[in-house]
Amino acid sequence: MKLEMARVPTEHGARYLQQLCKHWSHKLDVELDGSTGIVRFPDAVTTMTAEEDVLVVTVEAADEGTVERMKGVVAKHLDRFAFREAPLRFDWSKG
């Protein structure tokens, strides 16, 4: 499995996490437990954890191409919910 993680600076991570999990829960398997959300896509898993001033986002998939594609999907959706401070800064690193 390939994994990449980003620490996204924002004071509103908990709100964005909840909005995004609710949005995706209509079509995907989503777990939301307090400050952590897990979204299971058909070919990837995204985990988001809201901390005080950062949203930690991980994307895990079987291959690098899927990880790259899903990083874009997650960033695009988060920026949509964070329109007041978008674009958010995603500093991705390999896990």
N, CA, C and O of each residue as an XYZ file, in Angstrom:
380
protein
N       0.843     -1.195      0.000
C       0.000      0.000      0.000
C       0.879      1.245      0.000
O       1.949      1.273      0.607
N       0.405      2.264     -0.688
C       1.074      3.561     -0.734
C       0.296      4.518      0.149
O      -0.934      4.481      0.189
N       1.026      5.381      0.860
C       0.397      6.306      1.794
C       1.064      7.666      1.689
O       2.290      7.758      1.631
N       0.257      8.723      1.665
C       0.784     10.079      1.759
C      -0.034     10.842      2.783
O      -1.226     10.591      2.961
N       0.627     11.784      3.459
C      -0.004     12.556      4.516
C       0.268     14.039      4.309
O       1.336     14.431      3.838
N      -0.716     14.854      4.669
C      -0.537     16.304      4.633
C      -1.043     16.888      5.941
O      -2.049     16.445      6.495
N      -0.323     17.890      6.418
C      -0.771     18.670      7.574
C      -1.233     20.006      7.007
O      -0.418     20.822      6.575
N      -2.540     20.221      7.013
C      -3.156     21.377      6.361
C      -3.460     22.436      7.422
O      -4.315     22.222      8.281
N      -2.765     23.578      7.368
C      -3.003     24.611      8.376
C      -4.400     25.221      8.246
O      -4.742     25.778      7.203
N      -5.194     25.116      9.292
C      -6.516     25.742      9.366
C      -7.017     25.649     10.802
O      -6.769     24.664     11.496
N      -7.715     26.675     11.229
C      -8.323     26.643     12.558
C      -9.715     26.024     12.512
O     -10.352     25.844     13.551
N     -10.192     25.697     11.303
C     -11.556     25.196     11.132
C     -11.589     23.739     10.682
O     -12.567     23.295     10.079
N     -10.536     23.002     10.969
C     -10.438     21.623     10.510
C     -11.592     20.745     10.958
O     -12.072     19.922     10.179
N     -12.045     20.901     12.187
C     -13.133     20.059     12.696
C     -14.414     20.290     11.891
O     -15.131     19.341     11.573
N     -14.694     21.541     11.565
C     -15.893     21.853     10.790
C     -15.787     21.280      9.379
O     -16.734     20.666      8.887
N     -14.641     21.477      8.727
C     -14.467     20.966      7.365
C     -14.545     19.435      7.340
O     -15.115     18.844      6.423
N     -13.969     18.822      8.347
C     -13.993     17.369      8.460
C     -15.429     16.863      8.526
O     -15.790     15.922      7.820
N     -16.249     17.481      9.369
C     -17.640     17.062      9.505
C     -18.424     17.297      8.212
O     -19.202     16.441      7.790
N     -18.217     18.460      7.584
C     -18.931     18.760      6.342
C     -18.564     17.763      5.244
O     -19.426     17.272      4.516
N     -17.277     17.479      5.143
C     -16.811     16.581      4.089
C     -17.301     15.148      4.325
O     -17.716     14.472      3.383
N     -17.255     14.691      5.563
C     -17.754     13.348      5.869
C     -19.249     13.248      5.586
O     -19.709     12.246      5.039
N     -20.001     14.264      5.948
C     -21.441     14.254      5.679
C     -21.690     14.231      4.165
O     -22.547     13.493      3.681
N     -20.941     15.038      3.436
C     -21.070     15.105      1.979
C     -20.815     13.739      1.344
O     -21.592     13.291      0.501
N     -19.733     13.080      1.746
C     -19.358     11.805      1.146
C     -20.181     10.636      1.657
O     -20.236      9.593      1.006
N     -20.823     10.787      2.812
C     -21.571      9.670      3.393
C     -22.790      9.280      2.557
O     -23.344      8.199      2.753
N     -23.211     10.128      1.639
C     -24.354      9.808      0.781
C     -24.024      8.704     -0.216
O     -24.913      7.981     -0.667
N     -22.729      8.573     -0.563
C     -22.352      7.587     -1.581
C     -21.246      6.626     -1.142
O     -20.991      5.630     -1.820
N     -20.585      6.913     -0.015
C     -19.433      6.125      0.399
C     -19.585      5.659      1.839
O     -20.433      6.161      2.577
N     -18.753      4.692      2.236
C     -18.693      4.235      3.616
C     -17.863      5.239      4.408
O     -16.674      5.418      4.142
N     -18.495      5.893      5.380
C     -17.830      6.945      6.155
C     -18.001      6.664      7.638
O     -19.090      6.316      8.095
N     -16.914      6.818      8.386
C     -16.956      6.758      9.852
C     -16.545      8.121     10.375
O     -15.513      8.660      9.975
N     -17.344      8.676     11.263
C     -17.009      9.955     11.886
C     -17.079      9.756     13.382
O     -18.129      9.411     13.925
N     -15.951      9.977     14.050
C     -15.870      9.768     15.488
C     -15.134     10.955     16.095
O     -13.904     10.984     16.124
N     -15.886     11.923     16.576
C     -15.275     13.095     17.187
C     -14.471     13.888     16.181
O     -15.027     14.453     15.239
N     -13.164     13.932     16.376
C     -12.309     14.747     15.513
C     -11.641     13.942     14.400
O     -10.726     14.439     13.743
N     -12.091     12.697     14.182
C     -11.499     11.858     13.135
C     -12.583     11.325     12.212
O     -13.646     10.890     12.656
N     -12.291     11.369     10.919
C     -13.196     10.820      9.925
C     -12.433      9.910      8.980
O     -11.307     10.213      8.586
N     -13.052      8.788      8.618
C     -12.459      7.842      7.671
C     -13.441      7.675      6.524
O     -14.618      7.382      6.734
N     -12.941      7.866      5.307
C     -13.775      7.736      4.117
C     -13.188      6.625      3.262
O     -12.020      6.670      2.876
N     -14.017      5.626      2.970
C     -13.579      4.492      2.158
C     -14.101      4.643      0.734
O     -15.282      4.424      0.462
N     -13.211      5.015     -0.155
C     -13.518      5.100     -1.573
C     -13.363      3.696     -2.168
O     -12.816      2.814     -1.507
N     -13.834      3.469     -3.403
C     -13.692      2.143     -3.993
C     -12.241      1.644     -4.065
O     -11.993      0.445     -3.943
N     -11.288      2.557     -4.261
C      -9.891      2.128     -4.423
C      -8.910      2.881     -3.524
O      -7.705      2.865     -3.773
N      -9.420      3.542     -2.480
C      -8.540      4.293     -1.572
C      -9.260      4.544     -0.249
O     -10.485      4.460     -0.164
N      -8.473      4.853      0.775
C      -9.018      5.235      2.079
C      -8.386      6.562      2.470
O      -7.167      6.727      2.413
N      -9.233      7.505      2.867
C      -8.766      8.796      3.350
C      -9.133      8.931      4.814
O     -10.276      8.689      5.202
N      -8.162      9.316      5.622
C      -8.392      9.561      7.039
C      -8.068     11.018      7.319
O      -7.033     11.525      6.886
N      -8.960     11.694      8.047
C      -8.752     13.091      8.409
C      -8.907     13.238      9.916
O      -9.852     12.717     10.509
N      -7.979     13.945     10.519
C      -8.023     14.198     11.952
C      -7.839     15.689     12.195
O      -6.850     16.281     11.762
N      -8.793     16.286     12.887
C      -8.729     17.714     13.196
C      -7.980     17.922     14.499
O      -8.353     17.386     15.542
N      -6.918     18.709     14.419
C      -6.186     19.134     15.610
C      -6.453     20.627     15.794
O      -7.222     21.214     15.033
N      -5.836     21.235     16.781
C      -6.165     22.613     17.130
C      -6.032     23.587     15.961
O      -6.931     24.397     15.735
N      -4.944     23.523     15.224
C      -4.739     24.484     14.140
C      -4.299     23.817     12.842
O      -3.682     24.443     11.981
N      -4.631     22.527     12.720
C      -4.223     21.783     11.528
C      -5.205     20.628     11.295
O      -5.742     20.045     12.237
N      -5.420     20.320     10.027
C      -6.183     19.135      9.650
C      -5.189     18.156      9.042
O      -4.559     18.450      8.026
N      -5.053     16.993      9.668
C      -4.129     15.972      9.183
C      -4.909     15.064      8.234
O      -5.920     14.471      8.612
N      -4.425     14.968      7.002
C      -5.112     14.190      5.968
C      -4.169     13.108      5.466
O      -3.027     13.397      5.107
N      -4.638     11.863      5.438
C      -3.848     10.788      4.845
C      -4.671     10.146      3.732
O      -5.893     10.023      3.824
N      -3.973      9.746      2.694
C      -4.583      9.022      1.577
C      -3.782      7.739      1.397
O      -2.558      7.769      1.274
N      -4.492      6.606      1.382
C      -3.846      5.308      1.237
C      -4.511      4.551      0.097
O      -5.737      4.477      0.016
N      -3.689      3.990     -0.783
C      -4.204      3.216     -1.913
C      -3.146      2.205     -2.342
O      -2.007      2.244     -1.875
N      -3.532      1.312     -3.224
C      -2.633      0.239     -3.653
C      -1.499      0.730     -4.540
O      -0.430      0.122     -4.566
N      -1.715      1.821     -5.268
C      -0.675      2.274     -6.188
C      -0.536      3.799     -6.158
O      -1.434      4.524     -5.729
N       0.616      4.246     -6.627
C       0.965      5.675     -6.594
C      -0.007      6.528     -7.412
O      -0.356      7.636     -7.005
N      -0.441      6.014     -8.561
C      -1.359      6.773     -9.406
C      -2.674      7.069     -8.714
O      -3.205      8.175     -8.817
N      -3.198      6.078     -8.008
C      -4.461      6.264     -7.282
C      -4.266      7.248     -6.135
O      -5.134      8.084     -5.887
N      -3.138      7.158     -5.432
C      -2.860      8.104     -4.353
C      -2.830      9.530     -4.915
O      -3.431     10.436     -4.337
N      -2.143      9.728     -6.022
C      -2.058     11.070     -6.627
C      -3.442     11.588     -7.010
O      -3.776     12.742     -6.743
N      -4.237     10.736     -7.631
C      -5.586     11.147     -8.045
C      -6.438     11.509     -6.833
O      -7.147     12.515     -6.854
N      -6.373     10.701     -5.784
C      -7.194     10.935     -4.598
C      -6.736     12.157     -3.813
O      -7.553     12.828     -3.182
N      -5.447     12.452     -3.843
C      -4.966     13.694     -3.214
C      -5.668     14.885     -3.846
O      -6.078     15.812     -3.147
N      -5.808     14.861     -5.165
C      -6.494     15.944     -5.865
C      -7.968     16.012     -5.518
O      -8.517     17.099     -5.335
N      -8.615     14.852     -5.425
C     -10.041     14.810     -5.078
C     -10.260     15.395     -3.686
O     -11.157     16.215     -3.489
N      -9.447     14.977     -2.724
C      -9.594     15.449     -1.345
C      -9.323     16.952     -1.264
O     -10.086     17.683     -0.633
N      -8.256     17.413     -1.891
C      -7.914     18.840     -1.847
C      -9.015     19.684     -2.484
O      -9.391     20.724     -1.943
N      -9.525     19.249     -3.616
C     -10.582     19.991     -4.315
C     -11.828     20.112     -3.441
O     -12.412     21.190     -3.331
N     -12.233     19.008     -2.821
C     -13.421     19.035     -1.977
C     -13.205     19.863     -0.712
O     -14.094     20.612     -0.307
N     -12.046     19.739     -0.090
C     -11.784     20.543      1.106
C     -11.770     22.028      0.774
O     -12.300     22.838      1.535
N     -11.167     22.393     -0.356
C     -11.154     23.803     -0.754
C     -12.567     24.317     -0.997
O     -12.851     25.485     -0.732
N     -13.444     23.474     -1.490
C     -14.830     23.890     -1.723
C     -15.511     24.243     -0.400
O     -16.238     25.234     -0.324
N     -15.281     23.441      0.641
C     -15.889     23.730      1.937
C     -15.156     24.848      2.668
O     -15.738     25.519      3.520
N     -13.894     25.050      2.343
C     -13.080     26.081      2.997
C     -12.955     27.311      2.103
O     -11.909     27.960      2.078
N     -14.019     27.630      1.371
C     -13.915     28.681      0.358
C     -13.457     30.018      0.925
O     -12.857     30.812      0.200
N     -13.721     30.288      2.192
C     -13.293     31.569      2.780
C     -11.777     31.666      2.920
O     -11.226     32.766      2.916
N     -11.099     30.524      3.042
C      -9.639     30.553      3.194
C      -8.916     29.726      2.130
O      -7.711     29.491      2.222
N      -9.663     29.292      1.129
C      -9.057     28.491      0.052
C      -8.183     29.373     -0.836
O      -8.421     30.577     -0.929
N      -7.189     28.801     -1.481
C      -6.861     27.381     -1.408
C      -6.046     27.056     -0.153
O      -5.136     27.793      0.226
N      -6.393     25.950      0.470
C      -5.638     25.482      1.627
C      -4.279     24.969      1.173
O      -4.109     24.571      0.021
N      -3.313     24.980      2.085
C      -1.962     24.523      1.755
C      -1.805     23.053      2.149
O      -1.876     22.703      3.326
N      -1.591     22.209      1.151
C      -1.367     20.785      1.365
C       0.101     20.496      1.129
O       0.565     20.542     -0.011
N       0.834     20.201      2.181
C       2.241     19.826      2.065
C       2.310     18.299      2.227
O       2.475     17.786      3.334
N       2.182     17.596      1.112
C       2.127     16.140      1.135
C       3.520     15.533      1.370
O       4.525     16.026      0.857
N       3.546     14.471      2.145
C       4.781     13.707      2.335
C       4.428     12.220      2.345
O       3.331     11.830      2.748
N       5.350     11.421      1.906
C       5.111      9.976      1.850
C       5.172      9.384      3.252
O       6.028      9.738      4.063
N       4.237      8.472      3.514
C       4.149      7.873      4.850
C       4.921      6.590      4.947
O       4.946      5.963      6.006
